Amino acid sequence: MSMLVRFSPESLTGDEYDEVQRRLNSAGHWPPDGLEYHVCFGSEGQLKVSEIWASNDQFQAFGEQLLPILDEVGIKLSSPPEFLDVYNQERF
């Protein structure tokens, strides 16, 4: 069953988000196995990220690559990611 993961950084700018994406791409970590959907949304300085993952194991494996990059860029989460089971997912 897929799961939704919601991240709420203390603050996140477009430049910080773009830098994380750049580092993930250049390290060959993007897109990770198991990531079904990724969206970054919100206002500048308060961006949030939500993702749909095929499994918790795949998310946890990616977290080992992501967390050091977040630390390097200086992004801190205001709370641990929120995990929700996906009941239905449709693509149009």
N, CA, C and O atoms as a CHARMM CRD file, in Angstrom:
* protein
*
  368
    1    1 MET  N      0.83600  -1.17600   0.00000 PROA 1      0.00000
    2    1 MET  CA     0.00000   0.00000   0.00000 PROA 1      0.00000
    3    1 MET  C      0.88400   1.24300   0.00000 PROA 1      0.00000
    4    1 MET  O      1.87100   1.30900   0.73300 PROA 1      0.00000
    5    2 SER  N      0.53500   2.20800  -0.80800 PROA 2      0.00000
    6    2 SER  CA     1.28300   3.46000  -0.86600 PROA 2      0.00000
    7    2 SER  C      1.06400   4.26700   0.40600 PROA 2      0.00000
    8    2 SER  O      0.09600   4.06100   1.13800 PROA 2      0.00000
    9    3 MET  N      1.98500   5.18500   0.64600 PROA 3      0.00000
   10    3 MET  CA     1.86200   6.05900   1.80200 PROA 3      0.00000
   11    3 MET  C      2.21000   7.48100   1.40600 PROA 3      0.00000
   12    3 MET  O      3.03800   7.71600   0.52600 PROA 3      0.00000
   13    4 LEU  N      1.56200   8.42400   2.07300 PROA 4      0.00000
   14    4 LEU  CA     1.81500   9.84500   1.88000 PROA 4      0.00000
   15    4 LEU  C      2.73600  10.31500   2.99000 PROA 4      0.00000
   16    4 LEU  O      2.51300  10.01400   4.16300 PROA 4      0.00000
   17    5 VAL  N      3.77000  11.05100   2.61700 PROA 5      0.00000
   18    5 VAL  CA     4.69500  11.61800   3.60100 PROA 5      0.00000
   19    5 VAL  C      4.66100  13.13200   3.44200 PROA 5      0.00000
   20    5 VAL  O      4.84900  13.65300   2.34300 PROA 5      0.00000
   21    6 ARG  N      4.42000  13.83700   4.55200 PROA 6      0.00000
   22    6 ARG  CA     4.37800  15.29900   4.52700 PROA 6      0.00000
   23    6 ARG  C      5.52000  15.84800   5.37900 PROA 6      0.00000
   24    6 ARG  O      5.69700  15.47500   6.53900 PROA 6      0.00000
   25    7 PHE  N      6.29000  16.74800   4.76100 PROA 7      0.00000
   26    7 PHE  CA     7.42300  17.39600   5.42200 PROA 7      0.00000
   27    7 PHE  C      7.06800  18.84600   5.71000 PROA 7      0.00000
   28    7 PHE  O      6.51100  19.53900   4.85800 PROA 7      0.00000
   29    8 SER  N      7.39100  19.29800   6.91100 PROA 8      0.00000
   30    8 SER  CA     7.15300  20.68900   7.28600 PROA 8      0.00000
   31    8 SER  C      8.44900  21.29000   7.83100 PROA 8      0.00000
   32    8 SER  O      8.68900  21.26300   9.03800 PROA 8      0.00000
   33    9 PRO  N      9.28300  21.83100   6.94000 PROA 9      0.00000
   34    9 PRO  CA    10.51300  22.48100   7.41200 PROA 9      0.00000
   35    9 PRO  C     10.19300  23.71600   8.24900 PROA 9      0.00000
   36    9 PRO  O      9.12300  24.30900   8.10900 PROA 9      0.00000
   37   10 GLU  N     11.12500  24.10000   9.11800 PROA 10     0.00000
   38   10 GLU  CA    10.95100  25.33500   9.89100 PROA 10     0.00000
   39   10 GLU  C     10.77200  26.51200   8.94800 PROA 10     0.00000
   40   10 GLU  O      9.92700  27.37800   9.17300 PROA 10     0.00000
   41   11 SER  N     11.56100  26.53500   7.90500 PROA 11     0.00000
   42   11 SER  CA    11.43300  27.52000   6.82900 PROA 11     0.00000
   43   11 SER  C     12.09400  26.88900   5.61800 PROA 11     0.00000
   44   11 SER  O     13.05500  26.13200   5.75200 PROA 11     0.00000
   45   12 LEU  N     11.57900  27.19900   4.43600 PROA 12     0.00000
   46   12 LEU  CA    12.16300  26.65100   3.21800 PROA 12     0.00000
   47   12 LEU  C     11.92700  27.62900   2.08500 PROA 12     0.00000
   48   12 LEU  O     10.78700  27.96900   1.76700 PROA 12     0.00000
   49   13 THR  N     13.01100  28.07600   1.48300 PROA 13     0.00000
   50   13 THR  CA    12.92400  28.98900   0.35000 PROA 13     0.00000
   51   13 THR  C     13.04700  28.20900  -0.95200 PROA 13     0.00000
   52   13 THR  O     13.46900  27.05200  -0.96500 PROA 13     0.00000
   53   14 GLY  N     12.67400  28.86000  -2.03900 PROA 14     0.00000
   54   14 GLY  CA    12.83800  28.25900  -3.35200 PROA 14     0.00000
   55   14 GLY  C     14.29400  27.95900  -3.65300 PROA 14     0.00000
   56   14 GLY  O     14.60300  26.92100  -4.23800 PROA 14     0.00000
   57   15 ASP  N     15.19100  28.84600  -3.26300 PROA 15     0.00000
   58   15 ASP  CA    16.61700  28.62000  -3.50200 PROA 15     0.00000
   59   15 ASP  C     17.12300  27.39600  -2.74800 PROA 15     0.00000
   60   15 ASP  O     17.89700  26.61000  -3.29600 PROA 15     0.00000
   61   16 GLU  N     16.69200  27.22400  -1.49100 PROA 16     0.00000
   62   16 GLU  CA    17.11000  26.05700  -0.71000 PROA 16     0.00000
   63   16 GLU  C     16.55800  24.77500  -1.32500 PROA 16     0.00000
   64   16 GLU  O     17.27200  23.78100  -1.45200 PROA 16     0.00000
   65   17 TYR  N     15.28800  24.80700  -1.70400 PROA 17     0.00000
   66   17 TYR  CA    14.66800  23.64400  -2.33500 PROA 17     0.00000
   67   17 TYR  C     15.41900  23.28100  -3.61300 PROA 17     0.00000
   68   17 TYR  O     15.74600  22.11500  -3.83300 PROA 17     0.00000
   69   18 ASP  N     15.69400  24.28000  -4.45500 PROA 18     0.00000
   70   18 ASP  CA    16.40600  24.04100  -5.70700 PROA 18     0.00000
   71   18 ASP  C     17.79800  23.47700  -5.46900 PROA 18     0.00000
   72   18 ASP  O     18.26500  22.63800  -6.23900 PROA 18     0.00000
   73   19 GLU  N     18.46700  23.92500  -4.41500 PROA 19     0.00000
   74   19 GLU  CA    19.80500  23.42600  -4.10600 PROA 19     0.00000
   75   19 GLU  C     19.75900  21.95200  -3.69000 PROA 19     0.00000
   76   19 GLU  O     20.61800  21.16700  -4.09300 PROA 19     0.00000
   77   20 VAL  N     18.76600  21.57800  -2.89300 PROA 20     0.00000
   78   20 VAL  CA    18.60900  20.17000  -2.51100 PROA 20     0.00000
   79   20 VAL  C     18.37200  19.32700  -3.75800 PROA 20     0.00000
   80   20 VAL  O     18.99100  18.27500  -3.92300 PROA 20     0.00000
   81   21 GLN  N     17.48500  19.77700  -4.63200 PROA 21     0.00000
   82   21 GLN  CA    17.19800  19.04300  -5.86400 PROA 21     0.00000
   83   21 GLN  C     18.46000  18.91600  -6.72300 PROA 21     0.00000
   84   21 GLN  O     18.72600  17.85500  -7.28900 PROA 21     0.00000
   85   22 ARG  N     19.22900  19.99500  -6.81800 PROA 22     0.00000
   86   22 ARG  CA    20.45800  19.96900  -7.60900 PROA 22     0.00000
   87   22 ARG  C     21.43600  18.93700  -7.05300 PROA 22     0.00000
   88   22 ARG  O     22.03600  18.17500  -7.81100 PROA 22     0.00000
   89   23 ARG  N     21.59500  18.91300  -5.73700 PROA 23     0.00000
   90   23 ARG  CA    22.52400  17.96600  -5.11300 PROA 23     0.00000
   91   23 ARG  C     22.05200  16.51700  -5.25700 PROA 23     0.00000
   92   23 ARG  O     22.85900  15.62000  -5.50100 PROA 23     0.00000
   93   24 LEU  N     20.75400  16.29600  -5.10800 PROA 24     0.00000
   94   24 LEU  CA    20.22000  14.94900  -5.29300 PROA 24     0.00000
   95   24 LEU  C     20.43600  14.47700  -6.72400 PROA 24     0.00000
   96   24 LEU  O     20.83200  13.33400  -6.95200 PROA 24     0.00000
   97   25 ASN  N     20.17400  15.35600  -7.68900 PROA 25     0.00000
   98   25 ASN  CA    20.37700  15.01000  -9.09600 PROA 25     0.00000
   99   25 ASN  C     21.83200  14.70900  -9.39900 PROA 25     0.00000
  100   25 ASN  O     22.14000  13.70200 -10.03700 PROA 25     0.00000
  101   26 SER  N     22.72600  15.56900  -8.94800 PROA 26     0.00000
  102   26 SER  CA    24.14600  15.39400  -9.28000 PROA 26     0.00000
  103   26 SER  C     24.73200  14.15300  -8.59700 PROA 26     0.00000
  104   26 SER  O     25.70300  13.57800  -9.09000 PROA 26     0.00000
  105   27 ALA  N     24.15000  13.74000  -7.46800 PROA 27     0.00000
  106   27 ALA  CA    24.61600  12.52600  -6.77600 PROA 27     0.00000
  107   27 ALA  C     23.95500  11.26200  -7.33600 PROA 27     0.00000
  108   27 ALA  O     24.29100  10.15100  -6.92800 PROA 27     0.00000
  109   28 GLY  N     23.01500  11.43500  -8.26900 PROA 28     0.00000
  110   28 GLY  CA    22.33000  10.28200  -8.84500 PROA 28     0.00000
  111   28 GLY  C     21.23400   9.70200  -7.96900 PROA 28     0.00000
  112   28 GLY  O     20.83200   8.55400  -8.15500 PROA 28     0.00000
  113   29 HSD  N     20.74400  10.49100  -7.01000 PROA 29     0.00000
  114   29 HSD  CA    19.72400  10.02100  -6.07600 PROA 29     0.00000
  115   29 HSD  C     18.31100  10.44000  -6.47200 PROA 29     0.00000
  116   29 HSD  O     17.35900  10.15600  -5.74600 PROA 29     0.00000
  117   30 TRP  N     18.16400  11.11500  -7.62100 PROA 30     0.00000
  118   30 TRP  CA    16.83800  11.61800  -8.00300 PROA 30     0.00000
  119   30 TRP  C     16.49800  11.19400  -9.40900 PROA 30     0.00000
  120   30 TRP  O     17.32800  11.37000 -10.30100 PROA 30     0.00000
  121   31 PRO  N     15.34000  10.65200  -9.65500 PROA 31     0.00000
  122   31 PRO  CA    14.30100  10.30400  -8.68800 PROA 31     0.00000
  123   31 PRO  C     14.62300   8.97500  -8.01000 PROA 31     0.00000
  124   31 PRO  O     15.17500   8.07300  -8.64100 PROA 31     0.00000
  125   32 PRO  N     14.28500   8.85100  -6.73900 PROA 32     0.00000
  126   32 PRO  CA    14.58200   7.61400  -6.01400 PROA 32     0.00000
  127   32 PRO  C     13.58600   6.50700  -6.34100 PROA 32     0.00000
  128   32 PRO  O     12.44900   6.77000  -6.73100 PROA 32     0.00000
  129   33 ASP  N     14.03100   5.27000  -6.17500 PROA 33     0.00000
  130   33 ASP  CA    13.14800   4.12300  -6.34500 PROA 33     0.00000
  131   33 ASP  C     12.00300   4.20500  -5.34000 PROA 33     0.00000
  132   33 ASP  O     12.21600   4.46900  -4.15700 PROA 33     0.00000
  133   34 GLY  N     10.79600   3.97700  -5.82500 PROA 34     0.00000
  134   34 GLY  CA     9.63200   3.94400  -4.95400 PROA 34     0.00000
  135   34 GLY  C      8.88800   5.24700  -4.82400 PROA 34     0.00000
  136   34 GLY  O      7.77200   5.26700  -4.30300 PROA 34     0.00000
  137   35 LEU  N      9.47600   6.34600  -5.28600 PROA 35     0.00000
  138   35 LEU  CA     8.78500   7.62800  -5.22300 PROA 35     0.00000
  139   35 LEU  C      7.77300   7.68900  -6.36300 PROA 35     0.00000
  140   35 LEU  O      8.13700   7.61700  -7.53700 PROA 35     0.00000
  141   36 GLU  N      6.50700   7.82000  -6.00200 PROA 36     0.00000
  142   36 GLU  CA     5.44100   7.84400  -7.00000 PROA 36     0.00000
  143   36 GLU  C      5.01900   9.25200  -7.36400 PROA 36     0.00000
  144   36 GLU  O      4.60700   9.50100  -8.49700 PROA 36     0.00000
  145   37 TYR  N      5.11500  10.18100  -6.41700 PROA 37     0.00000
  146   37 TYR  CA     4.66700  11.55200  -6.66500 PROA 37     0.00000
  147   37 TYR  C      5.35900  12.48400  -5.68800 PROA 37     0.00000
  148   37 TYR  O      5.52300  12.15300  -4.51300 PROA 37     0.00000
  149   38 HSD  N      5.76400  13.64700  -6.17100 PROA 38     0.00000
  150   38 HSD  CA     6.45600  14.64500  -5.34400 PROA 38     0.00000
  151   38 HSD  C      5.87000  16.01000  -5.67000 PROA 38     0.00000
  152   38 HSD  O      5.70300  16.35600  -6.83900 PROA 38     0.00000
  153   39 VAL  N      5.56300  16.77600  -4.65200 PROA 39     0.00000
  154   39 VAL  CA     5.06900  18.13800  -4.86400 PROA 39     0.00000
  155   39 VAL  C      5.64600  19.04900  -3.78700 PROA 39     0.00000
  156   39 VAL  O      5.68500  18.70600  -2.60600 PROA 39     0.00000
  157   40 CYS  N      6.09200  20.21700  -4.23200 PROA 40     0.00000
  158   40 CYS  CA     6.54700  21.27600  -3.32800 PROA 40     0.00000
  159   40 CYS  C      5.54800  22.41600  -3.48500 PROA 40     0.00000
  160   40 CYS  O      5.21600  22.80200  -4.60600 PROA 40     0.00000
  161   41 PHE  N      5.07000  22.95500  -2.37200 PROA 41     0.00000
  162   41 PHE  CA     4.00200  23.95600  -2.44400 PROA 41     0.00000
  163   41 PHE  C      4.12500  24.94300  -1.29600 PROA 41     0.00000
  164   41 PHE  O      4.85900  24.71200  -0.33500 PROA 41     0.00000
  165   42 GLY  N      3.39700  26.04500  -1.40800 PROA 42     0.00000
  166   42 GLY  CA     3.35300  27.03700  -0.35100 PROA 42     0.00000
  167   42 GLY  C      3.95200  28.34400  -0.78500 PROA 42     0.00000
  168   42 GLY  O      4.23600  28.55600  -1.96400 PROA 42     0.00000
  169   43 SER  N      4.14200  29.21100   0.16800 PROA 43     0.00000
  170   43 SER  CA     4.67900  30.54000  -0.11300 PROA 43     0.00000
  171   43 SER  C      6.18500  30.57400   0.13400 PROA 43     0.00000
  172   43 SER  O      6.72100  29.77900   0.90700 PROA 43     0.00000
  173   44 GLU  N      6.84900  31.50000  -0.53200 PROA 44     0.00000
  174   44 GLU  CA     8.30000  31.65700  -0.41400 PROA 44     0.00000
  175   44 GLU  C      8.70100  31.79300   1.05600 PROA 44     0.00000
  176   44 GLU  O      8.14500  32.60300   1.79800 PROA 44     0.00000
  177   45 GLY  N      9.66500  30.99000   1.44800 PROA 45     0.00000
  178   45 GLY  CA    10.14600  30.98500   2.83200 PROA 45     0.00000
  179   45 GLY  C      9.39200  30.02600   3.73100 PROA 45     0.00000
  180   45 GLY  O      9.84500  29.72300   4.83500 PROA 45     0.00000
  181   46 GLN  N      8.24600  29.54300   3.27100 PROA 46     0.00000
  182   46 GLN  CA     7.43400  28.60600   4.05200 PROA 46     0.00000
  183   46 GLN  C      6.97400  27.43300   3.18600 PROA 46     0.00000
  184   46 GLN  O      5.87400  26.91300   3.37700 PROA 46     0.00000
  185   47 LEU  N      7.81100  27.01800   2.23900 PROA 47     0.00000
  186   47 LEU  CA     7.46000  25.91200   1.35500 PROA 47     0.00000
  187   47 LEU  C      7.35300  24.60600   2.14600 PROA 47     0.00000
  188   47 LEU  O      8.03600  24.42100   3.15200 PROA 47     0.00000
  189   48 LYS  N      6.50200  23.72200   1.68500 PROA 48     0.00000
  190   48 LYS  CA     6.30100  22.38400   2.25600 PROA 48     0.00000
  191   48 LYS  C      6.47200  21.36900   1.14000 PROA 48     0.00000
  192   48 LYS  O      6.41600  21.72500  -0.03700 PROA 48     0.00000
  193   49 VAL  N      6.67900  20.10500   1.49700 PROA 49     0.00000
  194   49 VAL  CA     6.82700  19.03400   0.52100 PROA 49     0.00000
  195   49 VAL  C      5.95200  17.86700   0.94600 PROA 49     0.00000
  196   49 VAL  O      5.93500  17.47600   2.11400 PROA 49     0.00000
  197   50 SER  N      5.22100  17.31500  -0.02600 PROA 50     0.00000
  198   50 SER  CA     4.46300  16.08000   0.17600 PROA 50     0.00000
  199   50 SER  C      4.86500  15.09800  -0.90600 PROA 50     0.00000
  200   50 SER  O      5.11200  15.47500  -2.05100 PROA 50     0.00000
  201   51 GLU  N      4.92700  13.82600  -0.52200 PROA 51     0.00000
  202   51 GLU  CA     5.31200  12.77800  -1.47100 PROA 51     0.00000
  203   51 GLU  C      4.45100  11.54500  -1.25600 PROA 51     0.00000
  204   51 GLU  O      3.98600  11.28500  -0.14600 PROA 51     0.00000
  205   52 ILE  N      4.24600  10.79500  -2.31800 PROA 52     0.00000
  206   52 ILE  CA     3.61200   9.49000  -2.22300 PROA 52     0.00000
  207   52 ILE  C      4.68600   8.46000  -2.54600 PROA 52     0.00000
  208   52 ILE  O      5.36100   8.54000  -3.57200 PROA 52     0.00000
  209   53 TRP  N      4.82900   7.49100  -1.64300 PROA 53     0.00000
  210   53 TRP  CA     5.84800   6.44700  -1.75300 PROA 53     0.00000
  211   53 TRP  C      5.18700   5.08400  -1.87700 PROA 53     0.00000
  212   53 TRP  O      4.13000   4.84200  -1.29300 PROA 53     0.00000
  213   54 ALA  N      5.80900   4.19800  -2.63600 PROA 54     0.00000
  214   54 ALA  CA     5.31200   2.83700  -2.80800 PROA 54     0.00000
  215   54 ALA  C      5.44500   2.03800  -1.51100 PROA 54     0.00000
  216   54 ALA  O      4.60500   1.18800  -1.21600 PROA 54     0.00000
  217   55 SER  N      6.50300   2.31000  -0.73300 PROA 55     0.00000
  218   55 SER  CA     6.69500   1.56800   0.52000 PROA 55     0.00000
  219   55 SER  C      7.51800   2.38400   1.50200 PROA 55     0.00000
  220   55 SER  O      8.27300   3.27900   1.12100 PROA 55     0.00000
  221   56 ASN  N      7.35400   2.05600   2.76100 PROA 56     0.00000
  222   56 ASN  CA     8.12900   2.69800   3.81900 PROA 56     0.00000
  223   56 ASN  C      9.61500   2.35700   3.68700 PROA 56     0.00000
  224   56 ASN  O     10.46700   3.21300   3.92800 PROA 56     0.00000
  225   57 ASP  N      9.93400   1.12200   3.30800 PROA 57     0.00000
  226   57 ASP  CA    11.33700   0.72700   3.16300 PROA 57     0.00000
  227   57 ASP  C     12.04200   1.59100   2.11200 PROA 57     0.00000
  228   57 ASP  O     13.18100   2.01000   2.32000 PROA 57     0.00000
  229   58 GLN  N     11.37600   1.85800   0.99300 PROA 58     0.00000
  230   58 GLN  CA    11.98000   2.68200  -0.04800 PROA 58     0.00000
  231   58 GLN  C     12.14400   4.12300   0.43100 PROA 58     0.00000
  232   58 GLN  O     13.14500   4.77300   0.12900 PROA 58     0.00000
  233   59 PHE  N     11.16000   4.61700   1.17400 PROA 59     0.00000
  234   59 PHE  CA    11.28400   5.96300   1.73900 PROA 59     0.00000
  235   59 PHE  C     12.46100   6.03300   2.71000 PROA 59     0.00000
  236   59 PHE  O     13.25000   6.97600   2.66300 PROA 59     0.00000
  237   60 GLN  N     12.57900   5.04000   3.59000 PROA 60     0.00000
  238   60 GLN  CA    13.66300   5.03600   4.57500 PROA 60     0.00000
  239   60 GLN  C     15.02800   4.96300   3.88900 PROA 60     0.00000
  240   60 GLN  O     15.97200   5.62100   4.32700 PROA 60     0.00000
  241   61 ALA  N     15.14500   4.18000   2.82900 PROA 61     0.00000
  242   61 ALA  CA    16.41200   4.08500   2.09600 PROA 61     0.00000
  243   61 ALA  C     16.77600   5.43400   1.48300 PROA 61     0.00000
  244   61 ALA  O     17.94100   5.83300   1.50800 PROA 61     0.00000
  245   62 PHE  N     15.79600   6.13400   0.93600 PROA 62     0.00000
  246   62 PHE  CA    16.05600   7.45000   0.36200 PROA 62     0.00000
  247   62 PHE  C     16.42900   8.45600   1.45500 PROA 62     0.00000
  248   62 PHE  O     17.26400   9.33400   1.23800 PROA 62     0.00000
  249   63 GLY  N     15.81200   8.32400   2.61900 PROA 63     0.00000
  250   63 GLY  CA    16.11600   9.23000   3.72700 PROA 63     0.00000
  251   63 GLY  C     17.59000   9.23000   4.09300 PROA 63     0.00000
  252   63 GLY  O     18.12400  10.25100   4.52600 PROA 63     0.00000
  253   64 GLU  N     18.25300   8.09000   3.92100 PROA 64     0.00000
  254   64 GLU  CA    19.68700   8.01600   4.19600 PROA 64     0.00000
  255   64 GLU  C     20.49100   8.89900   3.24600 PROA 64     0.00000
  256   64 GLU  O     21.57900   9.36000   3.59200 PROA 64     0.00000
  257   65 GLN  N     19.96000   9.13200   2.05900 PROA 65     0.00000
  258   65 GLN  CA    20.61600  10.01500   1.08900 PROA 65     0.00000
  259   65 GLN  C     20.19400  11.46900   1.31000 PROA 65     0.00000
  260   65 GLN  O     21.00200  12.38800   1.17500 PROA 65     0.00000
  261   66 LEU  N     18.92400  11.66300   1.64900 PROA 66     0.00000
  262   66 LEU  CA    18.36500  13.00400   1.76600 PROA 66     0.00000
  263   66 LEU  C     18.82800  13.76100   3.00700 PROA 66     0.00000
  264   66 LEU  O     19.20800  14.92700   2.91200 PROA 66     0.00000
  265   67 LEU  N     18.80100  13.11500   4.16400 PROA 67     0.00000
  266   67 LEU  CA    19.06400  13.81900   5.42500 PROA 67     0.00000
  267   67 LEU  C     20.41600  14.52800   5.46600 PROA 67     0.00000
  268   67 LEU  O     20.47300  15.67100   5.91700 PROA 67     0.00000
  269   68 PRO  N     21.51200  13.90000   5.01400 PROA 68     0.00000
  270   68 PRO  CA    22.78500  14.63400   5.01700 PROA 68     0.00000
  271   68 PRO  C     22.74900  15.87600   4.12100 PROA 68     0.00000
  272   68 PRO  O     23.36600  16.89200   4.44100 PROA 68     0.00000
  273   69 ILE  N     22.03300  15.79700   3.01200 PROA 69     0.00000
  274   69 ILE  CA    21.93700  16.95800   2.11200 PROA 69     0.00000
  275   69 ILE  C     21.12900  18.06600   2.77300 PROA 69     0.00000
  276   69 ILE  O     21.49800  19.23700   2.68300 PROA 69     0.00000
  277   70 LEU  N     20.03200  17.71300   3.43500 PROA 70     0.00000
  278   70 LEU  CA    19.25800  18.73300   4.15000 PROA 70     0.00000
  279   70 LEU  C     20.12200  19.42400   5.19600 PROA 70     0.00000
  280   70 LEU  O     20.06900  20.64500   5.34300 PROA 70     0.00000
  281   71 ASP  N     20.92300  18.63900   5.92700 PROA 71     0.00000
  282   71 ASP  CA    21.82800  19.21700   6.93300 PROA 71     0.00000
  283   71 ASP  C     22.83700  20.16500   6.29400 PROA 71     0.00000
  284   71 ASP  O     23.07300  21.26000   6.80600 PROA 71     0.00000
  285   72 GLU  N     23.43200  19.75000   5.18000 PROA 72     0.00000
  286   72 GLU  CA    24.42300  20.58100   4.49700 PROA 72     0.00000
  287   72 GLU  C     23.83100  21.90100   4.03000 PROA 72     0.00000
  288   72 GLU  O     24.48900  22.93900   4.10800 PROA 72     0.00000
  289   73 VAL  N     22.59300  21.87000   3.54500 PROA 73     0.00000
  290   73 VAL  CA    21.94100  23.07500   3.03900 PROA 73     0.00000
  291   73 VAL  C     21.39800  23.92900   4.18800 PROA 73     0.00000
  292   73 VAL  O     21.10500  25.11000   4.00200 PROA 73     0.00000
  293   74 GLY  N     21.26500  23.32900   5.37600 PROA 74     0.00000
  294   74 GLY  CA    20.79100  24.06800   6.54500 PROA 74     0.00000
  295   74 GLY  C     19.28800  24.02400   6.73400 PROA 74     0.00000
  296   74 GLY  O     18.71800  24.90700   7.37500 PROA 74     0.00000
  297   75 ILE  N     18.64300  23.01700   6.19000 PROA 75     0.00000
  298   75 ILE  CA    17.18800  22.87900   6.31300 PROA 75     0.00000
  299   75 ILE  C     16.88100  22.01000   7.52700 PROA 75     0.00000
  300   75 ILE  O     17.38400  20.89400   7.65600 PROA 75     0.00000
  301   76 LYS  N     16.04900  22.54400   8.41200 PROA 76     0.00000
  302   76 LYS  CA    15.65300  21.83700   9.61700 PROA 76     0.00000
  303   76 LYS  C     14.15000  21.60600   9.57700 PROA 76     0.00000
  304   76 LYS  O     13.38400  22.48900   9.19200 PROA 76     0.00000
  305   77 LEU  N     13.73700  20.41100   9.97900 PROA 77     0.00000
  306   77 LEU  CA    12.31200  20.10400  10.02900 PROA 77     0.00000
  307   77 LEU  C     11.73700  20.57900  11.35900 PROA 77     0.00000
  308   77 LEU  O     12.36400  20.41200  12.40500 PROA 77     0.00000
  309   78 SER  N     10.53900  21.17400  11.31900 PROA 78     0.00000
  310   78 SER  CA     9.89900  21.64400  12.55000 PROA 78     0.00000
  311   78 SER  C      9.34300  20.48200  13.36500 PROA 78     0.00000
  312   78 SER  O      9.11500  20.60800  14.56800 PROA 78     0.00000
  313   79 SER  N      9.12700  19.34300  12.69300 PROA 79     0.00000
  314   79 SER  CA     8.64800  18.12700  13.35000 PROA 79     0.00000
  315   79 SER  C      9.00600  16.95400  12.44800 PROA 79     0.00000
  316   79 SER  O      9.33200  17.15300  11.27700 PROA 79     0.00000
  317   80 PRO  N      8.95100  15.73600  12.97500 PROA 80     0.00000
  318   80 PRO  CA     9.21600  14.58500  12.10500 PROA 80     0.00000
  319   80 PRO  C      8.19600  14.54000  10.96500 PROA 80     0.00000
  320   80 PRO  O      7.09700  15.07800  11.09800 PROA 80     0.00000
  321   81 PRO  N      8.55300  13.90200   9.85000 PROA 81     0.00000
  322   81 PRO  CA     7.59000  13.77800   8.75600 PROA 81     0.00000
  323   81 PRO  C      6.32000  13.06600   9.23500 PROA 81     0.00000
  324   81 PRO  O      6.36100  12.19900  10.10800 PROA 81     0.00000
  325   82 GLU  N      5.21200  13.45400   8.64700 PROA 82     0.00000
  326   82 GLU  CA     3.93100  12.83000   8.95100 PROA 82     0.00000
  327   82 GLU  C      3.66800  11.73300   7.91700 PROA 82     0.00000
  328   82 GLU  O      3.82800  11.96300   6.71900 PROA 82     0.00000
  329   83 PHE  N      3.27000  10.55200   8.36900 PROA 83     0.00000
  330   83 PHE  CA     3.01500   9.40300   7.50200 PROA 83     0.00000
  331   83 PHE  C      1.53400   9.06600   7.52900 PROA 83     0.00000
  332   83 PHE  O      0.93400   8.93300   8.59600 PROA 83     0.00000
  333   84 LEU  N      0.94500   8.92800   6.33200 PROA 84     0.00000
  334   84 LEU  CA    -0.46900   8.59300   6.21400 PROA 84     0.00000
  335   84 LEU  C     -0.63100   7.51200   5.15600 PROA 84     0.00000
  336   84 LEU  O     -0.02800   7.58900   4.08500 PROA 84     0.00000
  337   85 ASP  N     -1.44200   6.50800   5.45300 PROA 85     0.00000
  338   85 ASP  CA    -1.73600   5.48200   4.45500 PROA 85     0.00000
  339   85 ASP  C     -2.59900   6.09500   3.35800 PROA 85     0.00000
  340   85 ASP  O     -3.50000   6.88500   3.63700 PROA 85     0.00000
  341   86 VAL  N     -2.32300   5.73200   2.12600 PROA 86     0.00000
  342   86 VAL  CA    -3.10900   6.20200   0.98900 PROA 86     0.00000
  343   86 VAL  C     -4.25700   5.21700   0.77300 PROA 86     0.00000
  344   86 VAL  O     -4.03600   4.02600   0.55500 PROA 86     0.00000
  345   87 TYR  N     -5.46700   5.72400   0.83700 PROA 87     0.00000
  346   87 TYR  CA    -6.64600   4.89700   0.62100 PROA 87     0.00000
  347   87 TYR  C     -6.92900   4.74000  -0.87500 PROA 87     0.00000
  348   87 TYR  O     -7.27500   3.65200  -1.33600 PROA 87     0.00000
  349   88 ASN  N     -6.78000   5.83600  -1.63200 PROA 88     0.00000
  350   88 ASN  CA    -7.04900   5.80000  -3.06700 PROA 88     0.00000
  351   88 ASN  C     -6.12300   6.78900  -3.75400 PROA 88     0.00000
  352   88 ASN  O     -5.83800   7.86500  -3.22800 PROA 88     0.00000
  353   89 GLN  N     -5.66200   6.40900  -4.92700 PROA 89     0.00000
  354   89 GLN  CA    -4.78900   7.26800  -5.72000 PROA 89     0.00000
  355   89 GLN  C     -5.21900   7.13500  -7.17400 PROA 89     0.00000
  356   89 GLN  O     -5.25100   6.02800  -7.71200 PROA 89     0.00000
  357   90 GLU  N     -5.54800   8.24200  -7.81000 PROA 90     0.00000
  358   90 GLU  CA    -5.97200   8.23000  -9.20900 PROA 90     0.00000
  359   90 GLU  C     -5.14300   9.23200  -9.98600 PROA 90     0.00000
  360   90 GLU  O     -4.81100  10.30800  -9.48800 PROA 90     0.00000
  361   91 ARG  N     -4.81600   8.86500 -11.20400 PROA 91     0.00000
  362   91 ARG  CA    -4.08200   9.77100 -12.08600 PROA 91     0.00000
  363   91 ARG  C     -4.98700  10.09800 -13.26300 PROA 91     0.00000
  364   91 ARG  O     -5.64100   9.21300 -13.81500 PROA 91     0.00000
  365   92 PHE  N     -5.02400  11.34600 -13.64000 PROA 92     0.00000
  366   92 PHE  CA    -5.88500  11.77600 -14.74400 PROA 92     0.00000
  367   92 PHE  C     -5.05900  12.36200 -15.87400 PROA 92     0.00000
  368   92 PHE  O     -5.61300  12.77900 -16.89100 PROA 92     0.00000
